Structures are given as structure tokens and as C-alpha cells.
Amino acid sequence: MKLLFYLILGGPAALLQAQNCRIAGQVFFADAVDHAITLKTDSGDLVNFGYDRATSFLHAGSGSQQASGGSPMPPEELNNGDRLCVSTSEPLVVFVTPRREIDMEQQKALGAWQADSLFGVVSGLDRSTRRITLAVSLGGKTTMYTVDVSPDAAFWLFPRNTVRLSDGVTGSLDRIAPGEAVYVRGKKGDANQNLVASLIISGGFRSFAATIESMETLNELLRIRLVLSGDRRTVHIGLGELYTIGKKGADAATARLYRIDAADLQPGNTVLILGIDDGPDSLRASAVIAGFSPFGGLPPDPSQQMRWIFDNVRLADPLLTHAP
């Protein structure tokens, strides 16, 4: 199986350097004695390359550090999961983005994205002005938000206790009622408690940005820490509901969802989880999605990313298979 598995490149510096990479990917195995490294590329291939004393390993930095070419980094300090960009130059130059920095970028990117999501109970509704008043409870405190529904907003409705995304049906503003719990995705306005919604989902579904702390594959469990609150949760997820976002070519509009295996996730990965609460410390997930960041293969409009995911899941079942 050749797996299409896209992760964050580690920031604008690494993204820039990757454009001139002869080989790019994550460290799969490094042998400092034999001066040999095996990379797992974004297309899932394992590629070997050797180096010698003339080879320079540089930490992929940013700002002035990037302009100066990055600071030296001994190959003995490489770890599995570090991202390398092997340049086309001679002598060879290898730019290194440590996995811990990749994880930090993932958390920042997905945390910022998650900030434009709300989950709460409809306390007021004016269909004529397309305005919803949403009561959002967090940490024992309830905050009221004004949600203006965009004319082209997408609506999904899930039956109670439904977990599978394929069970969702299209909804409408007419089917939203006071007292109903809804998930809203959109863009916050100048006032922090105002949001323009591009997607509304009723039925208890919501999204969670989280970092994987441990995995129990046989039991279909993930132990996670939520990015925004830091709370720990246990996630119940079917192994057939693990996805990554990938693309073919340089056009982000070609981004697609691909199924992956549990072995392609590891502790430290930051992922997007779609699902419902299953108790105070537990989630039932319908999908766990990796490769979700501004530097991955995503639609160009950040406010439409969640809507894009749901459209792909509903309309492109044949695409949700392992890449050949």
C-alpha cells in the first residue's frame, strides 16, 4: 500500500525550503554510523540517501535565522518524525524541522482554527433576520453569542446518538429550534461575541482540536489532550474512520480526504476530531483527521474548511479509500 499522508511542513520557512527539495519527508530511520537515512516521503515511499562529512545539516529556522541559512544541527541528533528537506545543491545541504516544532505548529494552527467554532444551545431564533442567539457553556460559565447565518450557509442534521457521518442529512434554518444543541462554524466579527456562520450542524456533533497522548489500537481508543482547554479525554473511534487531507499537484483546490491506518498516527500528532460527547471525559468520534493545517493540502478559504470536509464525506465516498 502506498499511503498519501500529508503533515505540516513546520512553518513558512520549511514550506519555502521544500520548493527546492530533491527529497522531502520524515525521518523513518537514521544510522549515524553508516551515514545513511531513510525518509518516508509525503507519498508514503521509503527513500534512502547517504551523506558524508561535506554534508551540512541545518535547523530550518525563520526570520534572520532563515536568511542566514539556519543553524548547524548534527545528524546524530535526528529523531524519527523529524522532517528533512534534502537540497539539490552540491555539496549536499539538509534542512531539518524537528518533530517537536512540527507538533507546536500543528497545535497553533488548529487551535486558531478551532477558535472560530462554537457549540451551544439555541436560546433565541429570528428566522426573518437569519439570527440565532447561542448559549455557550464552558467551565461552568455561560456566554451568549449572536450568530448571523450566511445566506449560503450549509446545514446538516444528525439523528440523536448517531456517530457515522454517512447518517447525516441536509437541513435548513427552518429545522433549527430553540433549545436545540448546535455546532456553528464560521468567522468571528469585530465583536468577539458575534459570528457569521457558514456551517450549522444539529444533533450533538462538534469538532475538537486535540493532541494525541497515547493510543490503544486494539481497543480502538485514543487518549488526547484538547488544544484550547488542555482537558484530557478518551476517544472511541473505529479504525476505519481515520483520515488525512492530501492533495495532488500544487493546487490546494485539489485537496481530498484519504483513509489511513492507525500505524500512521502517533503520540504528539495534533488532529481534528469530529464526534459527540459520551460522558464528562469521553468522546465518540466519527472521524479523526490528520494533516489539517494552513500548510497542508486544504481549501484556500479557511472559513470553508469544515464545510469542505462534510461535502467530501457526503459526496465522495469512492474517494475515501487508501491511496493506491
Secondary structure, 3 states (H helix, E strand, C coil): CCCCCCCCCCCHHHHHHHCCEEEEEEEEEEECCCCEEEEEECCCCEEEEECCCCCEEEECCCCHHHHCCCEECCHHHCCCCCEEEEECCCCCEEEEECHHHHHHHHHHHHHHHHCCEEEEEEEEEECCCCEEEEEEEECCEEEEEEEEEEEEEEEEECCCCCCCHHHCEECCHHHCCCCCEEEEEEEECCCCCEEEEEEEEECCCEEEEEEEEEEECCCCEEEEEECCCCCEEEEECCHHHEEEEECCCCCHHHCEEEECCHHHCCCCCEEEEEEEECCCCEEEEEEEEECCCCCCCCCCCHHHHHHHHHHHHHHCHHHCCCCC
